[in-house]
Every structure is written in structure tokens, then in C-alpha cells.
Amino acid sequence: MSLWNLFGSNKIREYEARVEREPDDPQWRFELAAEYDRRGQFPRAMEAFHETLKLSPRSAEAHFNLGILYEKAPNGRQAIFHMVQAGNLFSERNDSENKDKARTKLRRLYKKFDSVSGVPPNPNDH
């Protein structure tokens, strides 16, 4: 096992233990989700970000990260939904830098996915 993987495993175990000790703290679920994402454990990351939103429904950061993960899935409808939520929540907080990042990403998602079906457009349909 590489040092990188060992360090990542230790971080995941640390965050899992914190979530177990403090199950109602959304920050530890968010940290765990972000670590799963960094390690390429995308389904686990998605689940942990959803758990974050159950505890903190107005987490713009969790919505933003879910938008990115759903883009990778690919699930265009969910990617767009979460990116819209992130942009709106960043806007409500007057966080213009992150709002602009979410809006830029949202424009790319609309181009990448057909906004009705949520799937990439078929290049042969032109």
C-alpha cells in the first residue's frame, strides 16, 4: 500500500469515527464525503454528501459537490439540480465568487446535458 493510500485510509477512518461520535454534526459528514471523493469512492461520497444535506439542507458546498459528482455519474438532471441549488444558496449568502463558479459550471452542464432528459446529446441527431 502506498503512503498516499495509507494516509487516505487513515483520514477516512478518522472522519468515520468522528461521524460516529458526533452523528448530528454535518461538518464531519462533509469532510468524510470530500475524502471519499478525493479517493475516487464516488458512490460513498455521494451518499455522505446527501447525509450532509439531511443535517444541513442549505449547504451550498454539499450541493456544489453533488453537482460535480452527478456530472461524473453521468446524471444530468441531478447535476443541474444540485448546481442550481448551490448557486442560489451562494447568492443568498452574498458569496459572489462561489456563486459565479456555480453559475459557470451550470452553463457547462446545460451545454453538456440535454436539459430535458438529463443525458448527453447524441452527436448523430444533428
C-alpha atoms as a printed R data frame, in Angstrom:
    type eleno elety resid chain resno       x      y       z
1   ATOM     1    CA   MET     A     1   0.000  0.000   0.000
2   ATOM     2    CA   SER     A     2   1.398  3.387  -0.964
3   ATOM     3    CA   LEU     A     3   1.907  6.128   1.578
4   ATOM     4    CA   TRP     A     4  -0.820  8.154  -0.214
5   ATOM     5    CA   ASN     A     5  -3.341  5.314   0.136
6   ATOM     6    CA   LEU     A     6  -2.363  4.690   3.755
7   ATOM     7    CA   PHE     A     7  -2.781  8.362   4.600
8   ATOM     8    CA   GLY     A     8  -6.146  8.433   2.825
9   ATOM     9    CA   SER     A     9  -7.341  5.331   4.645
10  ATOM    10    CA   ASN     A    10  -6.345  6.875   7.954
11  ATOM    11    CA   LYS     A    11  -8.209 10.082   7.114
12  ATOM    12    CA   ILE     A    12 -11.327  8.143   6.172
13  ATOM    13    CA   ARG     A    13 -11.173  6.124   9.400
14  ATOM    14    CA   GLU     A    14 -10.679  9.329  11.384
15  ATOM    15    CA   TYR     A    15 -13.690 11.022   9.776
16  ATOM    16    CA   GLU     A    16 -15.837  7.890  10.087
17  ATOM    17    CA   ALA     A    17 -15.023  7.779  13.814
18  ATOM    18    CA   ARG     A    18 -15.919 11.449  14.203
19  ATOM    19    CA   VAL     A    19 -19.226 10.914  12.373
20  ATOM    20    CA   GLU     A    20 -19.974  8.018  14.702
21  ATOM    21    CA   ARG     A    21 -19.160 10.126  17.792
22  ATOM    22    CA   GLU     A    22 -20.991 13.214  16.518
23  ATOM    23    CA   PRO     A    23 -23.721 11.922  14.168
24  ATOM    24    CA   ASP     A    24 -25.601 15.239  14.116
25  ATOM    25    CA   ASP     A    25 -22.612 17.347  13.046
26  ATOM    26    CA   PRO     A    26 -22.869 17.958   9.289
27  ATOM    27    CA   GLN     A    27 -19.280 19.198   9.063
28  ATOM    28    CA   TRP     A    28 -17.810 15.742   9.762
29  ATOM    29    CA   ARG     A    29 -20.098 14.134   7.191
30  ATOM    30    CA   PHE     A    30 -18.994 16.779   4.697
31  ATOM    31    CA   GLU     A    31 -15.312 16.120   5.466
32  ATOM    32    CA   LEU     A    32 -15.889 12.374   5.101
33  ATOM    33    CA   ALA     A    33 -17.681 12.900   1.778
34  ATOM    34    CA   ALA     A    34 -14.861 15.100   0.493
35  ATOM    35    CA   GLU     A    35 -12.289 12.482   1.477
36  ATOM    36    CA   TYR     A    36 -14.266  9.727  -0.265
37  ATOM    37    CA   ASP     A    37 -14.355 11.973  -3.338
38  ATOM    38    CA   ARG     A    38 -10.587 12.579  -3.192
39  ATOM    39    CA   ARG     A    39 -10.067  8.810  -3.015
40  ATOM    40    CA   GLY     A    40 -12.317  8.145  -6.012
41  ATOM    41    CA   GLN     A    41 -15.011  6.471  -3.922
42  ATOM    42    CA   PHE     A    42 -17.761  8.377  -5.708
43  ATOM    43    CA   PRO     A    43 -20.861  6.412  -4.607
44  ATOM    44    CA   ARG     A    44 -19.775  6.685  -0.967
45  ATOM    45    CA   ALA     A    45 -19.033 10.388  -1.467
46  ATOM    46    CA   MET     A    46 -22.497 10.972  -2.917
47  ATOM    47    CA   GLU     A    47 -24.128  9.156  -0.024
48  ATOM    48    CA   ALA     A    48 -22.156 11.161   2.539
49  ATOM    49    CA   PHE     A    49 -22.947 14.478   0.814
50  ATOM    50    CA   HIS     A    50 -26.639 13.519   0.853
51  ATOM    51    CA   GLU     A    51 -26.315 12.761   4.570
52  ATOM    52    CA   THR     A    52 -24.738 16.198   4.990
53  ATOM    53    CA   LEU     A    53 -27.772 17.749   3.309
54  ATOM    54    CA   LYS     A    54 -30.152 15.870   5.611
55  ATOM    55    CA   LEU     A    55 -28.447 17.598   8.534
56  ATOM    56    CA   SER     A    56 -27.753 20.900   6.791
57  ATOM    57    CA   PRO     A    57 -30.139 21.327   3.835
58  ATOM    58    CA   ARG     A    58 -28.749 24.763   2.994
59  ATOM    59    CA   SER     A    59 -25.161 23.610   2.498
60  ATOM    60    CA   ALA     A    60 -24.219 25.217  -0.796
61  ATOM    61    CA   GLU     A    61 -20.914 23.371  -0.725
62  ATOM    62    CA   ALA     A    62 -22.585 19.956  -0.442
63  ATOM    63    CA   HIS     A    63 -24.922 20.800  -3.334
64  ATOM    64    CA   PHE     A    64 -21.978 22.020  -5.428
65  ATOM    65    CA   ASN     A    65 -20.016 18.827  -4.811
66  ATOM    66    CA   LEU     A    66 -23.040 16.668  -5.583
67  ATOM    67    CA   GLY     A    67 -23.432 18.553  -8.844
68  ATOM    68    CA   ILE     A    68 -19.856 17.654  -9.758
69  ATOM    69    CA   LEU     A    69 -20.315 14.004  -8.745
70  ATOM    70    CA   TYR     A    70 -23.600 13.650 -10.628
71  ATOM    71    CA   GLU     A    71 -21.903 15.054 -13.706
72  ATOM    72    CA   LYS     A    72 -19.376 12.196 -13.457
73  ATOM    73    CA   ALA     A    73 -22.185  9.635 -12.944
74  ATOM    74    CA   PRO     A    74 -23.457 10.887 -15.563
75  ATOM    75    CA   ASN     A    75 -26.816 12.057 -14.300
76  ATOM    76    CA   GLY     A    76 -27.504 15.415 -15.891
77  ATOM    77    CA   ARG     A    77 -30.787 16.129 -14.152
78  ATOM    78    CA   GLN     A    78 -29.293 15.672 -10.704
79  ATOM    79    CA   ALA     A    79 -26.093 17.520 -11.657
80  ATOM    80    CA   ILE     A    80 -28.112 20.514 -12.856
81  ATOM    81    CA   PHE     A    81 -30.487 20.402  -9.874
82  ATOM    82    CA   HIS     A    82 -27.673 20.467  -7.322
83  ATOM    83    CA   MET     A    83 -25.701 23.134  -9.177
84  ATOM    84    CA   VAL     A    84 -28.786 25.380  -9.304
85  ATOM    85    CA   GLN     A    85 -29.262 24.872  -5.573
86  ATOM    86    CA   ALA     A    86 -25.606 25.672  -4.914
87  ATOM    87    CA   GLY     A    87 -25.747 28.857  -6.977
88  ATOM    88    CA   ASN     A    88 -28.914 30.040  -5.245
89  ATOM    89    CA   LEU     A    89 -27.535 29.343  -1.775
90  ATOM    90    CA   PHE     A    90 -24.206 31.019  -2.522
91  ATOM    91    CA   SER     A    91 -26.175 34.009  -3.823
92  ATOM    92    CA   GLU     A    92 -28.269 34.180  -0.634
93  ATOM    93    CA   ARG     A    93 -25.018 34.316   1.364
94  ATOM    94    CA   ASN     A    94 -23.677 37.086  -0.875
95  ATOM    95    CA   ASP     A    95 -20.781 34.785  -1.783
96  ATOM    96    CA   SER     A    96 -20.336 36.135  -5.289
97  ATOM    97    CA   GLU     A    97 -17.106 34.251  -6.017
98  ATOM    98    CA   ASN     A    98 -18.630 30.815  -5.380
99  ATOM    99    CA   LYS     A    99 -21.955 31.856  -6.925
100 ATOM   100    CA   ASP     A   100 -20.053 32.712 -10.108
101 ATOM   101    CA   LYS     A   101 -18.255 29.336 -10.026
102 ATOM   102    CA   ALA     A   102 -21.582 27.535  -9.657
103 ATOM   103    CA   ARG     A   103 -23.183 29.559 -12.454
104 ATOM   104    CA   THR     A   104 -20.232 28.926 -14.780
105 ATOM   105    CA   LYS     A   105 -20.400 25.211 -14.021
106 ATOM   106    CA   LEU     A   106 -24.176 25.272 -14.529
107 ATOM   107    CA   ARG     A   107 -23.786 26.777 -18.013
108 ATOM   108    CA   ARG     A   108 -21.364 23.971 -18.873
109 ATOM   109    CA   LEU     A   109 -23.796 21.381 -17.522
110 ATOM   110    CA   TYR     A   110 -26.621 22.765 -19.655
111 ATOM   111    CA   LYS     A   111 -24.366 22.515 -22.703
112 ATOM   112    CA   LYS     A   112 -23.196 19.015 -21.795
113 ATOM   113    CA   PHE     A   113 -26.598 17.562 -20.914
114 ATOM   114    CA   ASP     A   114 -29.891 17.965 -22.652
115 ATOM   115    CA   SER     A   115 -31.820 19.997 -20.086
116 ATOM   116    CA   VAL     A   116 -34.971 17.916 -20.578
117 ATOM   117    CA   SER     A   117 -33.650 14.370 -20.496
118 ATOM   118    CA   GLY     A   118 -30.502 14.900 -18.452
119 ATOM   119    CA   VAL     A   119 -28.380 12.811 -20.797
120 ATOM   120    CA   PRO     A   120 -25.611 13.922 -23.121
121 ATOM   121    CA   PRO     A   121 -26.979 14.869 -26.541
122 ATOM   122    CA   ASN     A   122 -26.438 12.364 -29.306
123 ATOM   123    CA   PRO     A   123 -23.987 13.856 -31.830
124 ATOM   124    CA   ASN     A   124 -25.737 11.856 -34.597
125 ATOM   125    CA   ASP     A   125 -29.011 13.752 -34.026
126 ATOM   126    CA   HIS     A   126 -27.813 16.858 -35.917
